[in-house]
Amino acid sequence: MKVLLITVWNRKGGIVTHVKNIIKNSKQSFDIISYPKVKILNIPIIRAFSFIIFGIIKGLKKEYSIIHAHYLIPQGLLGLILKKLKKKPLVVTLHGSDLSFFSMPVLSHISKAILRNADYVLLVGSWMKDYVNGKCLRYRVVFNAVEPREIKRKKKNAVVYVGALIKKKNVHKLIECFKIVENKINAELLIVGNGSYRKNLEKISKKLRIKNIVFTGYVEDPYEYIAESKVLVLPSKKEGFGIVFLEAMLCNTVPIAMDRSDAVVDGYNGILAKNTDELGDAIVKVINNDIYRLKLVKNGKKVLKRFNVEGFAERIEKIYKEVEKG
């Protein structure tokens, strides 16, 4: 069986990690359609339109048994077009932030059409079920997974964020909160990643006179920064899964979420902070209390067993076989 994967590619991020885990741990063969490498296409609408045109041309030339699109628009839309043209079954994986399309007038109708015509819809988080229930033929939650890996570093009083520096990730909330943390303990904030909102975040940190903050920019392997930190924070809302939580647990780092997560069990292997006050208190508690921190780290190792790549790949393979049979 050959599967056509329609996805972002050749960059860091949860979607790419998810897709790489499918390719590496599946018995099937794969082909990939991603964005063309043309710098002028950075305007979102033009970039999406060119992706679809480029994808149709490329997709019509290829031979495959199943189409698997990652993200609703434009990937899922391209998948739907190729499904109609090539008469092949379509699997669509929703990764969380693409659910925002349901609140946009035109894109909402397109999103519903994609789900309605998909042979299977996969969700990376259980909280996403309410968004698709009644909108598609079949859906299933298939959690993200992570390859076993452990980097041991001497821990320092550091809090790390790893991800895109865009407004919806709410990194500004973490920076604002860290001003309170600095008034209570001696700690460092590491912002790992790059994006369009970086300059704004740097201005916020200067305005608040944050003393110990480092913007690393893009790094090839963020594990090094995660491993030396005692806490990892993901302040975004509506995060599909947050694979970085698993990466934190691999590195003996405590994950703190600001929204519900299938990977973080509040008070067991990490902390769920509902607002910036709770976030600040949680950071201080983890850094100041080694006994509490090590308990969360130990439980994190148990939680990781639920998110192994072998089980993840088996679930995807089973779905491929189901849609191929019809």
C-alpha positions as CSV (number, residue, x, y, z in Angstrom):
1,M,0.0,0.0,0.0
2,K,1.3,3.5,-0.9
3,V,0.0,6.5,1.1
4,L,0.2,10.1,-0.2
5,L,0.9,12.4,2.8
6,I,-0.2,16.0,2.4
7,T,1.6,18.0,5.1
8,V,4.0,20.7,6.1
9,W,7.6,19.3,5.8
10,N,11.3,20.1,6.3
11,R,10.8,22.1,9.4
12,K,10.4,21.6,13.2
13,G,7.1,21.3,14.8
14,G,4.4,18.9,16.2
15,I,2.9,18.1,12.8
16,V,6.2,17.2,11.2
17,T,7.2,15.0,14.2
18,H,3.8,13.3,14.0
19,V,4.2,12.6,10.3
20,K,7.8,11.4,10.7
21,N,6.6,8.9,13.4
22,I,4.1,7.5,10.9
23,I,6.7,7.1,8.2
24,K,9.4,5.6,10.4
25,N,7.2,3.1,12.2
26,S,4.7,2.0,9.5
27,K,5.1,-0.9,7.1
28,Q,3.6,1.1,4.3
29,S,5.4,3.2,1.7
30,F,4.8,6.9,1.5
31,D,5.0,9.9,-0.8
32,I,4.8,13.5,0.3
33,I,3.3,16.7,-1.1
34,S,4.3,19.8,0.8
35,Y,4.7,23.5,0.1
36,P,6.8,24.6,-2.9
37,K,10.0,26.4,-1.8
38,V,9.3,29.8,-3.3
39,K,9.9,32.8,-1.0
40,I,7.4,35.1,-2.7
41,L,4.6,32.8,-1.5
42,N,4.8,33.8,2.2
43,I,1.5,35.8,1.9
44,P,-1.0,33.3,3.5
45,I,-3.7,33.4,0.8
46,I,-1.3,33.2,-2.1
47,R,0.7,30.5,-0.4
48,A,-2.3,28.4,0.2
49,F,-3.6,28.8,-3.3
50,S,-0.3,28.0,-4.8
51,F,0.0,24.9,-2.5
52,I,-3.3,23.6,-3.9
53,I,-2.4,24.3,-7.6
54,F,1.0,22.8,-7.1
55,G,-0.5,19.8,-5.2
56,I,-3.1,19.0,-7.8
57,I,-0.5,18.9,-10.6
58,K,1.9,16.8,-8.5
59,G,-0.9,14.6,-7.0
60,L,-2.4,13.7,-10.4
61,K,1.0,12.4,-11.6
62,K,1.5,10.1,-8.6
63,E,0.1,6.6,-7.9
64,Y,-1.1,5.8,-4.4
65,S,-3.8,3.9,-2.6
66,I,-4.8,6.4,0.2
67,I,-4.6,10.1,0.7
68,H,-3.7,11.3,4.3
69,A,-3.9,15.0,4.8
70,H,-2.5,16.7,7.9
71,Y,-4.4,19.9,8.8
72,L,-7.7,21.1,7.5
73,I,-6.8,24.0,5.1
74,P,-5.1,23.9,2.7
75,Q,-3.9,20.3,3.2
76,G,-7.4,18.8,3.7
77,L,-8.9,20.8,0.9
78,L,-6.2,19.5,-1.5
79,G,-6.8,16.0,-0.2
80,L,-10.5,16.4,-1.0
81,I,-9.8,17.6,-4.5
82,L,-7.5,14.7,-5.2
83,K,-9.9,12.3,-3.6
84,K,-12.5,13.4,-6.2
85,L,-10.1,13.4,-9.1
86,K,-8.3,10.1,-8.3
87,K,-11.2,8.3,-6.7
88,K,-9.0,7.4,-3.7
89,P,-10.1,7.3,0.0
90,L,-9.2,10.3,2.2
91,V,-8.0,10.4,5.8
92,V,-7.7,13.8,7.5
93,T,-5.8,14.4,10.7
94,L,-6.8,17.5,12.7
95,H,-4.0,18.9,14.8
96,G,-5.9,21.4,17.0
97,S,-5.3,25.0,15.7
98,D,-7.0,24.1,12.4
99,L,-10.3,23.9,14.4
100,S,-10.3,27.7,14.4
101,F,-11.5,27.5,10.7
102,F,-14.9,26.5,12.0
103,S,-15.4,30.1,13.4
104,M,-14.5,31.8,10.0
105,P,-17.5,32.4,7.7
106,V,-16.2,31.0,4.4
107,L,-13.6,28.6,5.7
108,S,-16.2,27.1,8.0
109,H,-18.2,25.8,5.1
110,I,-15.0,24.5,3.4
111,S,-13.9,22.8,6.6
112,K,-17.3,21.0,7.1
113,A,-17.2,19.9,3.4
114,I,-13.8,18.3,4.0
115,L,-14.9,16.5,7.1
116,R,-18.2,15.3,5.5
117,N,-16.3,13.8,2.5
118,A,-13.4,12.3,4.4
119,D,-13.4,8.5,4.9
120,Y,-11.8,8.9,8.3
121,V,-11.0,11.9,10.5
122,L,-8.3,11.5,13.1
123,L,-7.9,13.7,16.2
124,V,-4.7,14.2,18.1
125,G,-6.5,15.2,21.3
126,S,-9.7,13.9,23.0
127,W,-11.0,17.4,23.6
128,M,-11.4,17.8,19.9
129,K,-14.3,15.3,19.6
130,D,-17.0,17.9,20.3
131,Y,-15.9,19.8,17.1
132,V,-16.3,16.9,14.7
133,N,-19.1,14.9,16.3
134,G,-21.9,14.7,13.7
135,K,-19.8,16.4,11.0
136,C,-18.0,13.3,9.6
137,L,-18.6,9.6,8.8
138,R,-16.0,8.2,11.2
139,Y,-13.5,9.7,13.6
140,R,-11.0,8.4,16.1
141,V,-8.6,9.9,18.6
142,V,-5.0,8.9,17.9
143,F,-2.6,10.6,20.4
144,N,0.8,11.8,19.4
145,A,3.8,9.7,20.3
146,V,7.5,10.3,20.9
147,E,10.6,8.2,20.2
148,P,12.4,6.9,23.3
149,R,15.2,9.3,24.1
150,E,16.8,10.7,27.2
151,I,19.3,13.6,27.5
152,K,20.6,14.0,31.0
153,R,21.8,17.5,31.9
154,K,22.5,19.2,35.1
155,K,19.3,21.0,36.0
156,K,19.3,24.7,36.6
157,N,16.5,27.0,37.8
158,A,15.2,27.5,34.3
159,V,11.8,27.7,32.7
160,V,11.7,26.8,29.0
161,Y,9.2,27.4,26.2
162,V,9.7,25.6,22.9
163,G,7.6,26.4,19.8
164,A,6.6,29.0,17.3
165,L,6.7,32.6,18.4
166,I,3.2,33.6,17.1
167,K,0.6,35.5,19.0
168,K,-1.9,32.6,19.5
169,K,0.8,30.7,21.4
170,N,0.3,33.2,24.3
171,V,4.1,33.4,25.1
172,H,3.5,37.0,26.2
173,K,1.4,35.5,29.1
174,L,4.4,33.5,30.2
175,I,6.7,36.5,30.0
176,E,4.3,38.6,32.0
177,C,4.0,35.9,34.6
178,F,7.8,35.5,34.8
179,K,8.1,39.0,36.1
180,I,6.3,37.8,39.2
181,V,8.5,34.7,39.4
182,E,11.6,36.8,39.3
183,N,10.4,38.7,42.3
184,K,10.2,35.5,44.3
185,I,13.1,33.3,43.1
186,N,16.3,33.4,41.1
187,A,15.4,31.8,37.8
188,E,16.0,32.0,34.0
189,L,13.4,32.0,31.2
190,L,14.4,30.4,27.9
191,I,12.3,31.2,24.8
192,V,13.3,28.6,22.2
193,G,12.0,29.2,18.7
194,N,11.3,31.9,16.2
195,G,8.3,33.6,14.5
196,S,6.5,36.7,13.5
197,Y,5.7,37.7,17.1
198,R,9.3,37.6,18.4
199,K,10.0,41.4,18.2
200,N,6.8,42.0,20.1
201,L,7.8,39.5,22.8
202,E,11.3,41.1,23.1
203,K,9.6,44.6,23.6
204,I,7.3,43.2,26.3
205,S,10.3,41.7,28.1
206,K,12.2,45.0,28.0
207,K,9.2,47.0,29.1
208,L,8.7,44.7,32.1
209,R,12.5,44.8,32.7
210,I,12.8,41.0,32.8
211,K,16.4,40.3,33.9
212,N,17.0,36.7,33.1
213,I,15.4,36.0,29.7
214,V,17.1,34.5,26.6
215,F,15.6,34.3,23.1
216,T,17.6,31.5,21.5
217,G,16.0,31.8,18.0
218,Y,15.5,28.7,16.0
219,V,17.6,25.7,17.2
220,E,18.0,22.4,15.4
221,D,17.7,20.3,18.6
222,P,15.7,21.9,21.5
223,Y,16.2,18.9,23.7
224,E,19.4,20.4,25.1
225,Y,17.4,23.4,26.5
226,I,14.6,21.2,27.7
227,A,16.9,18.9,29.5
228,E,18.7,21.6,31.5
229,S,15.4,23.2,32.6
230,K,13.3,22.2,35.6
231,V,10.1,23.4,34.0
232,L,8.6,23.5,30.5
233,V,5.6,25.7,29.9
234,L,3.2,25.7,27.0
235,P,0.9,28.7,27.6
236,S,-1.3,28.3,24.4
237,K,-5.0,27.5,24.4
238,K,-6.6,25.0,22.1
239,E,-3.4,23.1,21.6
240,G,-4.1,19.9,19.8
241,F,-1.9,17.7,21.9
242,G,1.4,19.4,22.7
243,I,4.0,16.8,21.8
244,V,6.6,19.1,23.6
245,F,5.0,17.8,26.9
246,L,6.2,14.3,26.0
247,E,9.6,15.7,25.1
248,A,9.8,17.4,28.5
249,M,9.0,14.1,30.3
250,L,11.7,12.3,28.3
251,C,14.2,14.9,29.7
252,N,13.0,14.7,33.3
253,T,11.5,18.2,33.0
254,V,8.1,19.0,34.6
255,P,5.4,20.1,32.0
256,I,3.0,22.9,32.8
257,A,0.0,23.5,30.6
258,M,-2.5,26.4,30.5
259,D,-5.2,24.3,28.8
260,R,-6.4,20.8,29.2
261,S,-4.0,18.2,27.8
262,D,-4.1,14.4,27.3
263,A,-0.4,14.3,28.2
264,V,-0.5,16.3,31.5
265,V,-2.4,15.0,34.5
266,D,-2.7,17.9,37.0
267,G,-0.7,17.2,40.1
268,Y,0.4,13.7,38.9
269,N,3.0,14.2,36.2
270,G,2.6,18.0,35.6
271,I,0.5,21.0,36.4
272,L,-2.5,22.6,34.8
273,A,-2.5,26.4,35.5
274,K,-5.8,28.2,34.6
275,N,-4.3,31.7,34.7
276,T,-1.0,33.6,35.1
277,D,-1.3,33.7,38.9
278,E,-1.6,29.9,39.1
279,L,1.2,29.6,36.5
280,G,3.6,31.7,38.6
281,D,2.8,29.8,41.7
282,A,3.3,26.5,39.9
283,I,6.7,27.5,38.5
284,V,7.9,28.6,41.9
285,K,6.7,25.5,43.6
286,V,8.4,23.1,41.1
287,I,11.7,25.0,41.2
288,N,11.8,25.4,45.0
289,N,10.6,21.9,46.0
290,D,12.9,19.1,44.6
291,I,10.9,16.4,46.3
292,Y,7.7,17.5,44.6
293,R,9.4,18.0,41.3
294,L,11.0,14.6,41.3
295,K,7.7,13.0,42.1
296,L,6.2,14.6,39.0
297,V,9.2,13.5,37.0
298,K,8.9,9.9,38.2
299,N,5.2,9.8,37.3
300,G,6.0,11.3,33.9
301,K,8.0,8.2,33.0
302,K,4.9,6.1,33.7
303,V,2.7,8.4,31.6
304,L,5.1,8.1,28.6
305,K,4.4,4.4,28.3
306,R,0.9,5.4,26.9
307,F,2.4,7.4,24.1
308,N,4.8,4.9,22.5
309,V,5.4,5.1,18.7
310,E,4.8,1.3,18.2
311,G,1.2,1.6,19.4
312,F,0.7,4.9,17.6
313,A,1.8,3.3,14.3
314,E,-0.4,0.3,14.8
315,R,-3.5,2.4,15.2
316,I,-2.7,4.4,12.0
317,E,-2.0,1.2,10.1
318,K,-5.4,-0.3,11.2
319,I,-7.2,2.8,9.9
320,Y,-5.3,2.7,6.6
321,K,-6.5,-0.9,6.1
322,E,-10.1,0.0,7.0
323,V,-10.4,2.8,4.5
324,E,-8.6,0.8,1.8
325,K,-11.2,-2.0,2.1
326,G,-14.0,0.6,2.1
